[in-house]
Amino acid sequence: MLNEIKNINAKRWLIIVISTLFLIDIIILTSISFLREALPFLFFTIVPGILVIQIFRLNKLNFLKRSVLAVGTSVSLLIFIGLFLNCMYPILPEPLSLGPVLISLNFMVVILAFLSYYRNKEDFQNFKLFNLHIKIKDKLVSPFIFPVIFPFMAIFGTYLMNIANNNIILIAMLLLIPVYVVVLIYLKDKIDDSVYPFAIFMIGLSLLLMRGLTSNHITGRDVHIEFYVFQLALKNYYWNLLAYNNPYNACLSITILPVIYKVLSNISSEYIFKLFFGLIGSFIPLSLYIIFQKYLDNRYAFCASLLFVFQTYFILILDTVRQEIAFLFFFLAVWAFFGSDFNKSIKKAFFILFIISAMVSHYTTAYIALVLIFPILLLPFLKSLFKVLKDGIKSKNDAANQRFVCFQNFDVIIIILILTAIWYIFAAKVQFEAGSAVIGSTVSSLQLNAGGSSIRNNAVLSILGIGIQSLPNFISVIVNNLIFVMIGIGLIFIIKNYSEFKKKFGNGYLLGALISVLLLVLFVILPYVSNAYGPQRLFLQLAVFLAPIFIMGCLKFAKLIKKPKYGIVIILVLLISLFTCGTYLQYHFYGIPYSPFYEHNGDLRDEYYVYDQEVAAASWLNQYRVTDLGIQADATGYMRLMLGFGGTPILNKKAGGYVYLNYINVNKHIIYLSSTNPRNINDFAFLAGKSKIYDNGGAEIWK
């Protein structure tokens, strides 16, 4: 049967796609339990992209590359189909409701299916749907099977933690993951190379599930505003920029995209953010692995990908869904540009698609992408200009060749600039204004800093050795600084041996690595920038260029100490140390409860974890309040209020009306003046003269 699936012909494939689409429609319209929640999401997140790949006749792509490209392309198509429908307002009064969305997606899939059939009807056999190349003979199978337990441990572990505050399964999972990584590296000659990407996917998915499934509600900081703008679009099935003048509301990844998933699957709105986006996010490390394979062998590409996966900010990336989706698009754009899997026209098409998709998904990721990519796009022009200035033009043929090389990327640059201008002028002006404000504040902060004041992000201060509060915090600082040192060693080594690495990496990729290092340095030098956009988030994006440099630095350091065989040991020690810090295990073993995932009394859990009673109290207040009266809550309480209020306009925070107390306020007598400033509630008298009007044991409302 598997051989029949592998060797399916074009006509049968067309029938399968159309039939499956029809079945999905029936499931959606009849709302069959469980099937509706799962199958429409899977179908529309994978199949449109597969059809596009077939239309471009990318028959030689292996299963890994095809899967990642299919997911990225499908998500991009969903966003732009939704944007097109939204532009039909008011002709369509509810353009993002089920009817228009389902009809449009059906039309899109049918068109793509017939184009795929037309393009491949003569040689569809070359497109093997499941072209997996797993060598079982003389290889161990258990390393391939074992990581499957990690997602299940994440699911059952968070469930046990949610209902009983028992962390035994989660701790076991977090201890097994580094052990499994070490075993894979040790068994390098006894396992098939396909184990590496599968392991990356399973590890990344399990960490995201642990993060996403903590609590029955969405947890985090930025994600609450992201969920709010999604609710605004969902309320009227229409994305309206004027409904909330905020840069978040101009991110299609958290407005249009989740609305489409909601109307198709009818799953709980919060689980689109907790589960669906977690599944999509697990493909991000795979896109990096594909890029790194070009420059490193599979084992080192695996390690370079783990440098990304083990970062705290990746584990917490569901806090900022808009950035998660933008990362996927940006890394796919880098693959399209530097990869050798596409011809020039297809390469440009995918590159433009993914760069623009990143731009409409998250503003800051797009800004940094453009800073990284534009110098690389201009590199042929600058090289040609330098050559002309140095050697002159010797013949007409030489002049023609120089013109071709000189302007070979200008079509891409012009298209991107035009689409960028259209987006920021007509749709996302508020994002452009926010970016301008950051630049203005940066200039102002430089003047303040000259006078002796510093406005730096706490993470930057920690890197500089300032504000370290505990031994676990100190360990985290040391580990991250050692990683930066290895990147520095790797960069110096590459610069010293430029001619050798130019052939291996190419000028463009090396330029990207150099710009990435300069950006990290600027984040330390420019104080306000680091405060407006944390360095952890920046490093995660720059890892696409810096992770291979980290590997090279570790290997070079081992040679410097005359222990070249210890290179992989140094890599593993730093990666496992990073994993320990990224999952807060160093706090756990030191006896300081800190993690929001597996510590029921951890500092971060107090802030992040949302109880059902808190949302119930907020929903009651939304239903019965006097709308003219203000609502007071601490820094964590407003997050709960936003969940309970759904798509209701942003809260009135005026004093003198209602006071909302959440679980921590009521049961631990702590209030948060800010997310990092807990205080004893008895130090304040804001309840004086007020009476309790609601109490469910986990939250209270006073008036």
Number of C-alpha atoms within 10 A of each C-alpha: 6 8 9 8 12 15 17 16 20 22 14 10 18 21 13 13 19 16 12 13 20 13 14 21 18 13 20 22 14 10 15 11 13 12 14 21 21 15 17 22 20 14 15 22 22 21 21 26 25 23 25 20 20 22 19 15 18 18 19 14 17 17 15 20 16 21 21 24 25 21 22 25 26 21 23 26 21 24 23 16 19 25 18 14 21 22 13 14 15 10 10 14 13 21 23 30 21 21 13 16 22 18 11 17 18 18 12 15 20 18 13 21 26 19 18 23 22 15 16 21 16 11 12 22 15 14 22 19 19 16 16 12 11 13 13 11 9 10 14 16 16 10 21 16 12 12 22 16 13 25 21 16 20 27 18 15 27 26 21 18 20 20 9 10 16 17 18 12 20 24 18 14 21 20 14 13 19 19 12 16 23 14 12 20 19 12 14 13 12 15 23 20 17 15 21 25 21 18 24 24 22 20 28 28 24 28 24 27 28 27 25 32 24 26 22 16 21 27 27 23 17 15 20 20 19 21 24 25 30 27 23 23 22 24 16 15 21 26 28 17 20 9 12 15 14 17 18 26 27 28 26 26 28 29 28 29 24 25 31 23 22 22 20 27 25 20 18 11 20 18 17 23 25 26 17 19 21 26 20 19 23 25 24 28 29 27 28 25 27 22 24 24 17 16 16 19 11 20 15 22 24 27 26 28 26 24 25 26 27 22 23 19 20 24 23 20 23 28 23 22 24 26 24 27 27 29 26 28 31 28 28 29 28 22 25 24 23 18 17 11 16 20 12 11 9 14 19 18 15 21 24 20 19 25 24 23 27 32 25 25 29 26 24 19 24 23 15 16 22 18 15 20 22 15 16 21 19 17 18 21 21 16 14 18 16 12 13 14 10 9 8 12 14 9 9 9 10 12 13 12 12 20 14 14 16 18 17 15 18 14 11 16 16 11 13 19 14 10 14 17 14 13 18 18 13 8 13 23 19 18 23 17 13 15 16 12 12 17 14 12 16 20 16 13 20 18 12 14 16 10 9 8 12 15 18 21 19 16 19 21 18 19 18 13 13 11 14 18 9 11 12 20 16 15 18 22 21 17 19 18 16 13 22 18 16 24 23 18 20 23 23 14 17 20 15 11 11 17 12 12 16 15 9 14 18 15 17 19 21 22 18 21 23 16 19 23 19 11 19 17 11 13 20 19 14 18 24 24 22 25 18 14 14 17 21 17 18 19 20 19 23 23 20 28 24 28 26 26 24 25 25 25 26 26 23 20 21 19 14 10 9 10 12 15 11 16 18 19 16 16 24 19 14 19 24 20 20 25 24 23 22 20 23 23 22 20 21 18 10 11 10 17 19 21 21 23 27 28 20 20 14 18 16 18 21 23 22 23 23 25 18 16 18 25 23 19 25 25 19 14 21 18 12 8 15 11 13 9 15 16 23 22 22 19 18 24 25 21 25 30 25 22 24 21 21 20 18 14 13 15 15 13 15 12 13 13 19 24 23 26 28 31 21 22 23 17 12 12 14 21 26 20 13 11 15 11 10 16 15 12 16 10 9 10 8 13 12 7 8 14 12 13 11 15 14 11 13 19 24 21 23 18 17
